[in-house]
Amino acid sequence: MRSGVGAEDVALLIATECSRDRQRRRADQKIASAYGITTRTLYRRRSRTLTALRGVAPQYLAAVA
C-alpha cells in the first residue's frame, strides 16, 4: 500500500463500477452483500477510495511521464 490506497478498497471500487456498468438491478446492494458489508459502508469506502486515488493521480502521472 505504497500509495495510501488499499488493494481491497480498489478491488471493491472496481467490482462496484463493473456491476453498475452492467446496469444490474440493485448493483450496490449485491456487491455490498458479497463483501459482507452494508450499502452505507460501501458508499463510504467508495468515496474514500476515489478521493485517495484522485490525490495520488498527479504523483502517478509524474512517475510514468
ChimeraX commands (.cxc) that place a marker at each C-alpha (Angstrom):
marker #1 position 0.00,0.00,0.00 radius 0.5
marker #1 position 2.69,2.47,-1.00 radius 0.5
marker #1 position 0.25,4.96,-2.47 radius 0.5
marker #1 position -2.05,5.06,0.53 radius 0.5
marker #1 position -4.79,3.30,-1.41 radius 0.5
marker #1 position -5.54,-0.21,-0.18 radius 0.5
marker #1 position -5.80,-3.04,-2.68 radius 0.5
marker #1 position -9.03,-4.27,-1.04 radius 0.5
marker #1 position -10.60,-0.85,-1.44 radius 0.5
marker #1 position -9.56,-0.65,-5.09 radius 0.5
marker #1 position -10.99,-4.14,-5.69 radius 0.5
marker #1 position -14.27,-3.07,-4.07 radius 0.5
marker #1 position -14.37,0.05,-6.23 radius 0.5
marker #1 position -13.73,-1.97,-9.39 radius 0.5
marker #1 position -16.41,-4.53,-8.50 radius 0.5
marker #1 position -18.91,-1.76,-7.80 radius 0.5
marker #1 position -18.20,0.12,-11.01 radius 0.5
marker #1 position -18.29,-3.06,-13.14 radius 0.5
marker #1 position -21.62,-4.05,-11.64 radius 0.5
marker #1 position -23.01,-0.57,-12.21 radius 0.5
marker #1 position -21.71,-0.58,-15.79 radius 0.5
marker #1 position -23.60,-3.79,-16.48 radius 0.5
marker #1 position -26.70,-1.97,-15.22 radius 0.5
marker #1 position -27.59,-4.71,-12.82 radius 0.5
marker #1 position -30.58,-4.20,-10.57 radius 0.5
marker #1 position -29.55,-3.39,-7.04 radius 0.5
marker #1 position -25.90,-3.47,-8.10 radius 0.5
marker #1 position -24.58,-1.73,-4.99 radius 0.5
marker #1 position -26.59,-3.90,-2.62 radius 0.5
marker #1 position -25.35,-7.09,-4.29 radius 0.5
marker #1 position -21.71,-6.03,-4.14 radius 0.5
marker #1 position -22.04,-4.94,-0.52 radius 0.5
marker #1 position -23.57,-8.28,0.35 radius 0.5
marker #1 position -20.81,-10.17,-1.48 radius 0.5
marker #1 position -18.20,-8.27,0.56 radius 0.5
marker #1 position -20.11,-8.72,3.80 radius 0.5
marker #1 position -20.67,-5.01,4.38 radius 0.5
marker #1 position -23.66,-2.68,4.43 radius 0.5
marker #1 position -24.51,-0.48,1.48 radius 0.5
marker #1 position -23.72,2.56,3.61 radius 0.5
marker #1 position -20.23,1.20,4.28 radius 0.5
marker #1 position -19.81,0.50,0.57 radius 0.5
marker #1 position -20.60,4.15,-0.22 radius 0.5
marker #1 position -18.18,5.41,2.45 radius 0.5
marker #1 position -15.35,3.17,1.25 radius 0.5
marker #1 position -16.05,4.01,-2.39 radius 0.5
marker #1 position -15.92,7.73,-1.65 radius 0.5
marker #1 position -12.75,7.40,0.43 radius 0.5
marker #1 position -11.05,5.32,-2.29 radius 0.5
marker #1 position -11.96,7.73,-5.07 radius 0.5
marker #1 position -10.67,10.67,-3.03 radius 0.5
marker #1 position -7.40,8.85,-2.32 radius 0.5
marker #1 position -6.93,7.90,-5.98 radius 0.5
marker #1 position -7.57,11.46,-7.08 radius 0.5
marker #1 position -4.99,12.61,-4.55 radius 0.5
marker #1 position -2.24,10.32,-5.81 radius 0.5
marker #1 position -3.02,10.74,-9.53 radius 0.5
marker #1 position -0.55,13.64,-10.05 radius 0.5
marker #1 position 2.27,11.64,-8.41 radius 0.5
marker #1 position 1.49,8.61,-10.56 radius 0.5
marker #1 position 1.38,10.66,-13.76 radius 0.5
marker #1 position 4.67,12.33,-12.91 radius 0.5
marker #1 position 6.29,8.98,-12.21 radius 0.5
marker #1 position 5.23,7.43,-15.52 radius 0.5
marker #1 position 5.83,10.52,-17.67 radius 0.5
marker link #1:1,2 radius 0.2
marker link #1:2,3 radius 0.2
marker link #1:3,4 radius 0.2
marker link #1:4,5 radius 0.2
marker link #1:5,6 radius 0.2
marker link #1:6,7 radius 0.2
marker link #1:7,8 radius 0.2
marker link #1:8,9 radius 0.2
marker link #1:9,10 radius 0.2
marker link #1:10,11 radius 0.2
marker link #1:11,12 radius 0.2
marker link #1:12,13 radius 0.2
marker link #1:13,14 radius 0.2
marker link #1:14,15 radius 0.2
marker link #1:15,16 radius 0.2
marker link #1:16,17 radius 0.2
marker link #1:17,18 radius 0.2
marker link #1:18,19 radius 0.2
marker link #1:19,20 radius 0.2
marker link #1:20,21 radius 0.2
marker link #1:21,22 radius 0.2
marker link #1:22,23 radius 0.2
marker link #1:23,24 radius 0.2
marker link #1:24,25 radius 0.2
marker link #1:25,26 radius 0.2
marker link #1:26,27 radius 0.2
marker link #1:27,28 radius 0.2
marker link #1:28,29 radius 0.2
marker link #1:29,30 radius 0.2
marker link #1:30,31 radius 0.2
marker link #1:31,32 radius 0.2
marker link #1:32,33 radius 0.2
marker link #1:33,34 radius 0.2
marker link #1:34,35 radius 0.2
marker link #1:35,36 radius 0.2
marker link #1:36,37 radius 0.2
marker link #1:37,38 radius 0.2
marker link #1:38,39 radius 0.2
marker link #1:39,40 radius 0.2
marker link #1:40,41 radius 0.2
marker link #1:41,42 radius 0.2
marker link #1:42,43 radius 0.2
marker link #1:43,44 radius 0.2
marker link #1:44,45 radius 0.2
marker link #1:45,46 radius 0.2
marker link #1:46,47 radius 0.2
marker link #1:47,48 radius 0.2
marker link #1:48,49 radius 0.2
marker link #1:49,50 radius 0.2
marker link #1:50,51 radius 0.2
marker link #1:51,52 radius 0.2
marker link #1:52,53 radius 0.2
marker link #1:53,54 radius 0.2
marker link #1:54,55 radius 0.2
marker link #1:55,56 radius 0.2
marker link #1:56,57 radius 0.2
marker link #1:57,58 radius 0.2
marker link #1:58,59 radius 0.2
marker link #1:59,60 radius 0.2
marker link #1:60,61 radius 0.2
marker link #1:61,62 radius 0.2
marker link #1:62,63 radius 0.2
marker link #1:63,64 radius 0.2
marker link #1:64,65 radius 0.2
view
